[in-house]
Amino acid sequence: MYLDYYRSKKTINKKMNTNRRDFLGMGLALGITPIINASPVGNLINHKRSEKKLKILILGGTSFLGPHQIAYALDRGHEVTTFTRGKTIPSVYQGLFSKVEKLVGDREDNLEALKNREWDVVIDNSGRKVKWTEDTAELLNDKVGYYMYTSSISVYYPYYGDNFSEDRSVVLEVPEDAEGDERYTYEYGVMKANSELAAIKHFGVDRSIIVRPALIVGPGDRTDRFPYWLARLEKGGDIIIPGGPNEVVQYIDVRDLAEWMIRLLENKAAGTYNGSGPGHDMTTNAFVHGVHASYNSPVNYIQIDDLDFLKENSIIGIQPWVIQLPQYAGMSRSDNSKAIEAGLAFRPLSDTVSATKDWWYSDAVTRERRDNILSGARSFMQREKDILSKWKMKK
Ligand SMILES: NC(=O)c1ccc[n+]([C@@H]2O[C@H](COP(=O)([O-])OP(=O)(O)OC[C@H]3O[C@@H](n4cnc5c(N)ncnc54)[C@H](OP(=O)(O)O)[C@@H]3O)[C@@H](O)[C@H]2O)c1
């Protein structure tokens, strides 16, 4: 049953905190992605059904975010076309895809199906390389009204500082000495930042919408980041909560994000927006208790805020969106005030938990995937007891 976008109003932010200056000193290429405030949409954006029916092209659309965009768009009377290789099977809203035009190609080397076609708007969800966005934005420029690029808060990495608003400068080149995980994280953010620029280069500020989501959670998630907490808190017992009790937590329910993105398109809301929630400050403890409220399991929380210990035992990042390293400190501190002003609304955590649970225990998720979270060879739960023993010895 489960379901399932320059006006030359560039703002160059010269304000950088001390840490970011340090990075400049390291010779990184810092760039400003254009800040778009082209439409006075403000709180005019509302939840009413759109009068104008849109022809929407989604590059991607069959993975996590796309199906929710499709469900909402169809419900509001829009027409949707997807462009994929035809490999990924959606795990939510599968029944809706019969109402979607499906174009097949490859962003790497085959855009034939997109040629000589027209749409009102395009959503670029599947941007994984700057060249991919460069190519589609160039190809579609004369044929599509608005280009929406699904970016990420990762453009702000390294997250030194606080209150990451859209005019924050971003890194446009991976530092030569970055290695391992750090290099990977840089590459993703740099790719997203340069892809934003590629979209804007071809469509201009008036016809580009850039959305930078925080970690996306909810039904259809392809990662186990959020499902880990559902499974772990359902099981109960001695549970490690890494980090301090008052770390800030940010995430965005995939449905809130998807629906808001469609409304931005309906309102031609050109601009750059952080897409993060919830709508109020949430701490680690509030998050954990909020998730556990859906379960009856007896729990004993063991808070571990010793960074060295967390590092030694590879617990860093087990609470998915609170990574206890200085360069991640601001990861959950993106400023969502512009997005809220532009109509981003939030479901309560209980709703996110409940919908994700329904999906998690549906046929859309394999038993193997479910089991892996708690018992898989690489699962954190498998190591948790040993780590707890070490922690008790240390104390
Ligand atoms: N998940 C998060 O927490 C998070 C946070 C911030 C931002 N984001 C961003 O959100 C966006 C949406 O993420 P998502 O998980 O829904 O989708 P995604 O995994 O980034 O993209 C998958 C979609 O792209 C298609 N695709 C993959 N390779 C392709 C190719 N070579 N040519 C054509 N199509 C191709 C896939 O279909 P086929 O396999 O059939 O081709 C599928 O429809 C992404 O840009 C991601 O970076 C995600």
The ligand as an SDF file (V2000), in Angstrom:
LIG
                    3D

 48 52  0  0  0  0  0  0  0  0999 V2000
   20.1390   11.7600   -0.3920 N   0  0  0  0  0  0  0  0  0  0  0  0
   20.5090   12.8420    0.2470 C   0  0  0  0  0  0  0  0  0  0  0  0
   20.5740   12.8720    1.4820 O   0  0  0  0  0  0  0  0  0  0  0  0
   20.8570   14.0790   -0.5400 C   0  0  0  0  0  0  0  0  0  0  0  0
   21.2250   15.2390    0.1490 C   0  0  0  0  0  0  0  0  0  0  0  0
   21.4940   16.4050   -0.5520 C   0  0  0  0  0  0  0  0  0  0  0  0
   21.3830   16.3970   -1.9460 C   0  0  0  0  0  0  0  0  0  0  0  0
   21.0320   15.2420   -2.6120 N   0  0  0  0  0  0  0  0  0  0  0  0
   20.9030   15.2650   -4.0740 C   0  0  0  0  0  0  0  0  0  0  0  0
   19.5440   14.9560   -4.3740 O   0  0  0  0  0  0  0  0  0  0  0  0
   19.4640   14.5020   -5.7360 C   0  0  0  0  0  0  0  0  0  0  0  0
   18.4410   13.4150   -5.8780 C   0  0  0  0  0  0  0  0  0  0  0  0
   18.9390   12.2590   -5.2830 O   0  0  0  0  0  0  0  0  0  0  0  0
   18.2640   10.8490   -5.5700 P   0  0  0  0  0  0  0  0  0  0  0  0
   18.8170    9.9300   -4.5690 O   0  0  0  0  0  0  0  0  0  0  0  0
   16.8150   10.9660   -5.6990 O   0  0  0  0  0  0  0  0  0  0  0  0
   18.7540   10.4850   -7.0450 O   0  0  0  0  0  0  0  0  0  0  0  0
   20.1980   10.0710   -7.5570 P   0  0  0  0  0  0  0  0  0  0  0  0
   20.5750    8.8430   -6.9250 O   0  0  0  0  0  0  0  0  0  0  0  0
   21.1880   11.1600   -7.4840 O   0  0  0  0  0  0  0  0  0  0  0  0
   19.9300    9.8290   -9.1190 O   0  0  0  0  0  0  0  0  0  0  0  0
   19.4200    8.6500   -9.5400 C   0  0  0  0  0  0  0  0  0  0  0  0
   18.6000    8.8830  -10.8110 C   0  0  0  0  0  0  0  0  0  0  0  0
   19.4510    9.2620  -11.9130 O   0  0  0  0  0  0  0  0  0  0  0  0
   19.3430    8.3270  -12.9680 C   0  0  0  0  0  0  0  0  0  0  0  0
   20.6740    8.1660  -13.5700 N   0  0  0  0  0  0  0  0  0  0  0  0
   21.8040    7.7130  -12.9580 C   0  0  0  0  0  0  0  0  0  0  0  0
   22.8360    7.6990  -13.8330 N   0  0  0  0  0  0  0  0  0  0  0  0
   22.3440    8.1720  -15.0110 C   0  0  0  0  0  0  0  0  0  0  0  0
   22.9190    8.4130  -16.3000 C   0  0  0  0  0  0  0  0  0  0  0  0
   24.2150    8.1450  -16.5480 N   0  0  0  0  0  0  0  0  0  0  0  0
   22.1320    8.9090  -17.2750 N   0  0  0  0  0  0  0  0  0  0  0  0
   20.8140    9.1690  -17.0490 C   0  0  0  0  0  0  0  0  0  0  0  0
   20.2120    8.9710  -15.8520 N   0  0  0  0  0  0  0  0  0  0  0  0
   20.9610    8.4800  -14.8480 C   0  0  0  0  0  0  0  0  0  0  0  0
   18.8330    7.0470  -12.2790 C   0  0  0  0  0  0  0  0  0  0  0  0
   18.1330    6.2060  -13.1550 O   0  0  0  0  0  0  0  0  0  0  0  0
   18.9200    5.0440  -13.9680 P   0  0  0  0  0  0  0  0  0  0  0  0
   19.7890    4.3550  -12.9700 O   0  0  0  0  0  0  0  0  0  0  0  0
   17.8260    4.2020  -14.4660 O   0  0  0  0  0  0  0  0  0  0  0  0
   19.6990    5.7130  -15.0470 O   0  0  0  0  0  0  0  0  0  0  0  0
   17.8980    7.6230  -11.2100 C   0  0  0  0  0  0  0  0  0  0  0  0
   16.6470    7.9750  -11.7460 O   0  0  0  0  0  0  0  0  0  0  0  0
   20.9050   14.1430   -6.1390 C   0  0  0  0  0  0  0  0  0  0  0  0
   21.3880   15.1450   -7.0340 O   0  0  0  0  0  0  0  0  0  0  0  0
   21.6770   14.2020   -4.8320 C   0  0  0  0  0  0  0  0  0  0  0  0
   23.0330   14.5960   -5.0340 O   0  0  0  0  0  0  0  0  0  0  0  0
   20.7670   14.0970   -1.9320 C   0  0  0  0  0  0  0  0  0  0  0  0
  1  2  1  0
  2  3  2  0
  2  4  1  0
  4  5  1  0
  4 48  2  0
  5  6  2  0
  6  7  1  0
  7  8  2  0
  8  9  1  0
  8 48  1  0
  9 10  1  0
  9 46  1  0
 10 11  1  0
 11 12  1  0
 11 44  1  0
 12 13  1  0
 13 14  1  0
 14 15  2  0
 14 16  1  0
 14 17  1  0
 17 18  1  0
 18 19  2  0
 18 20  1  0
 18 21  1  0
 21 22  1  0
 22 23  1  0
 23 24  1  0
 23 42  1  0
 24 25  1  0
 25 26  1  0
 25 36  1  0
 26 27  1  0
 26 35  1  0
 27 28  2  0
 28 29  1  0
 29 30  1  0
 29 35  2  0
 30 31  1  0
 30 32  2  0
 32 33  1  0
 33 34  2  0
 34 35  1  0
 36 37  1  0
 36 42  1  0
 37 38  1  0
 38 39  2  0
 38 40  1  0
 38 41  1  0
 42 43  1  0
 44 45  1  0
 44 46  1  0
 46 47  1  0
M  CHG  2   8   1  16  -1
M  END
$$$$
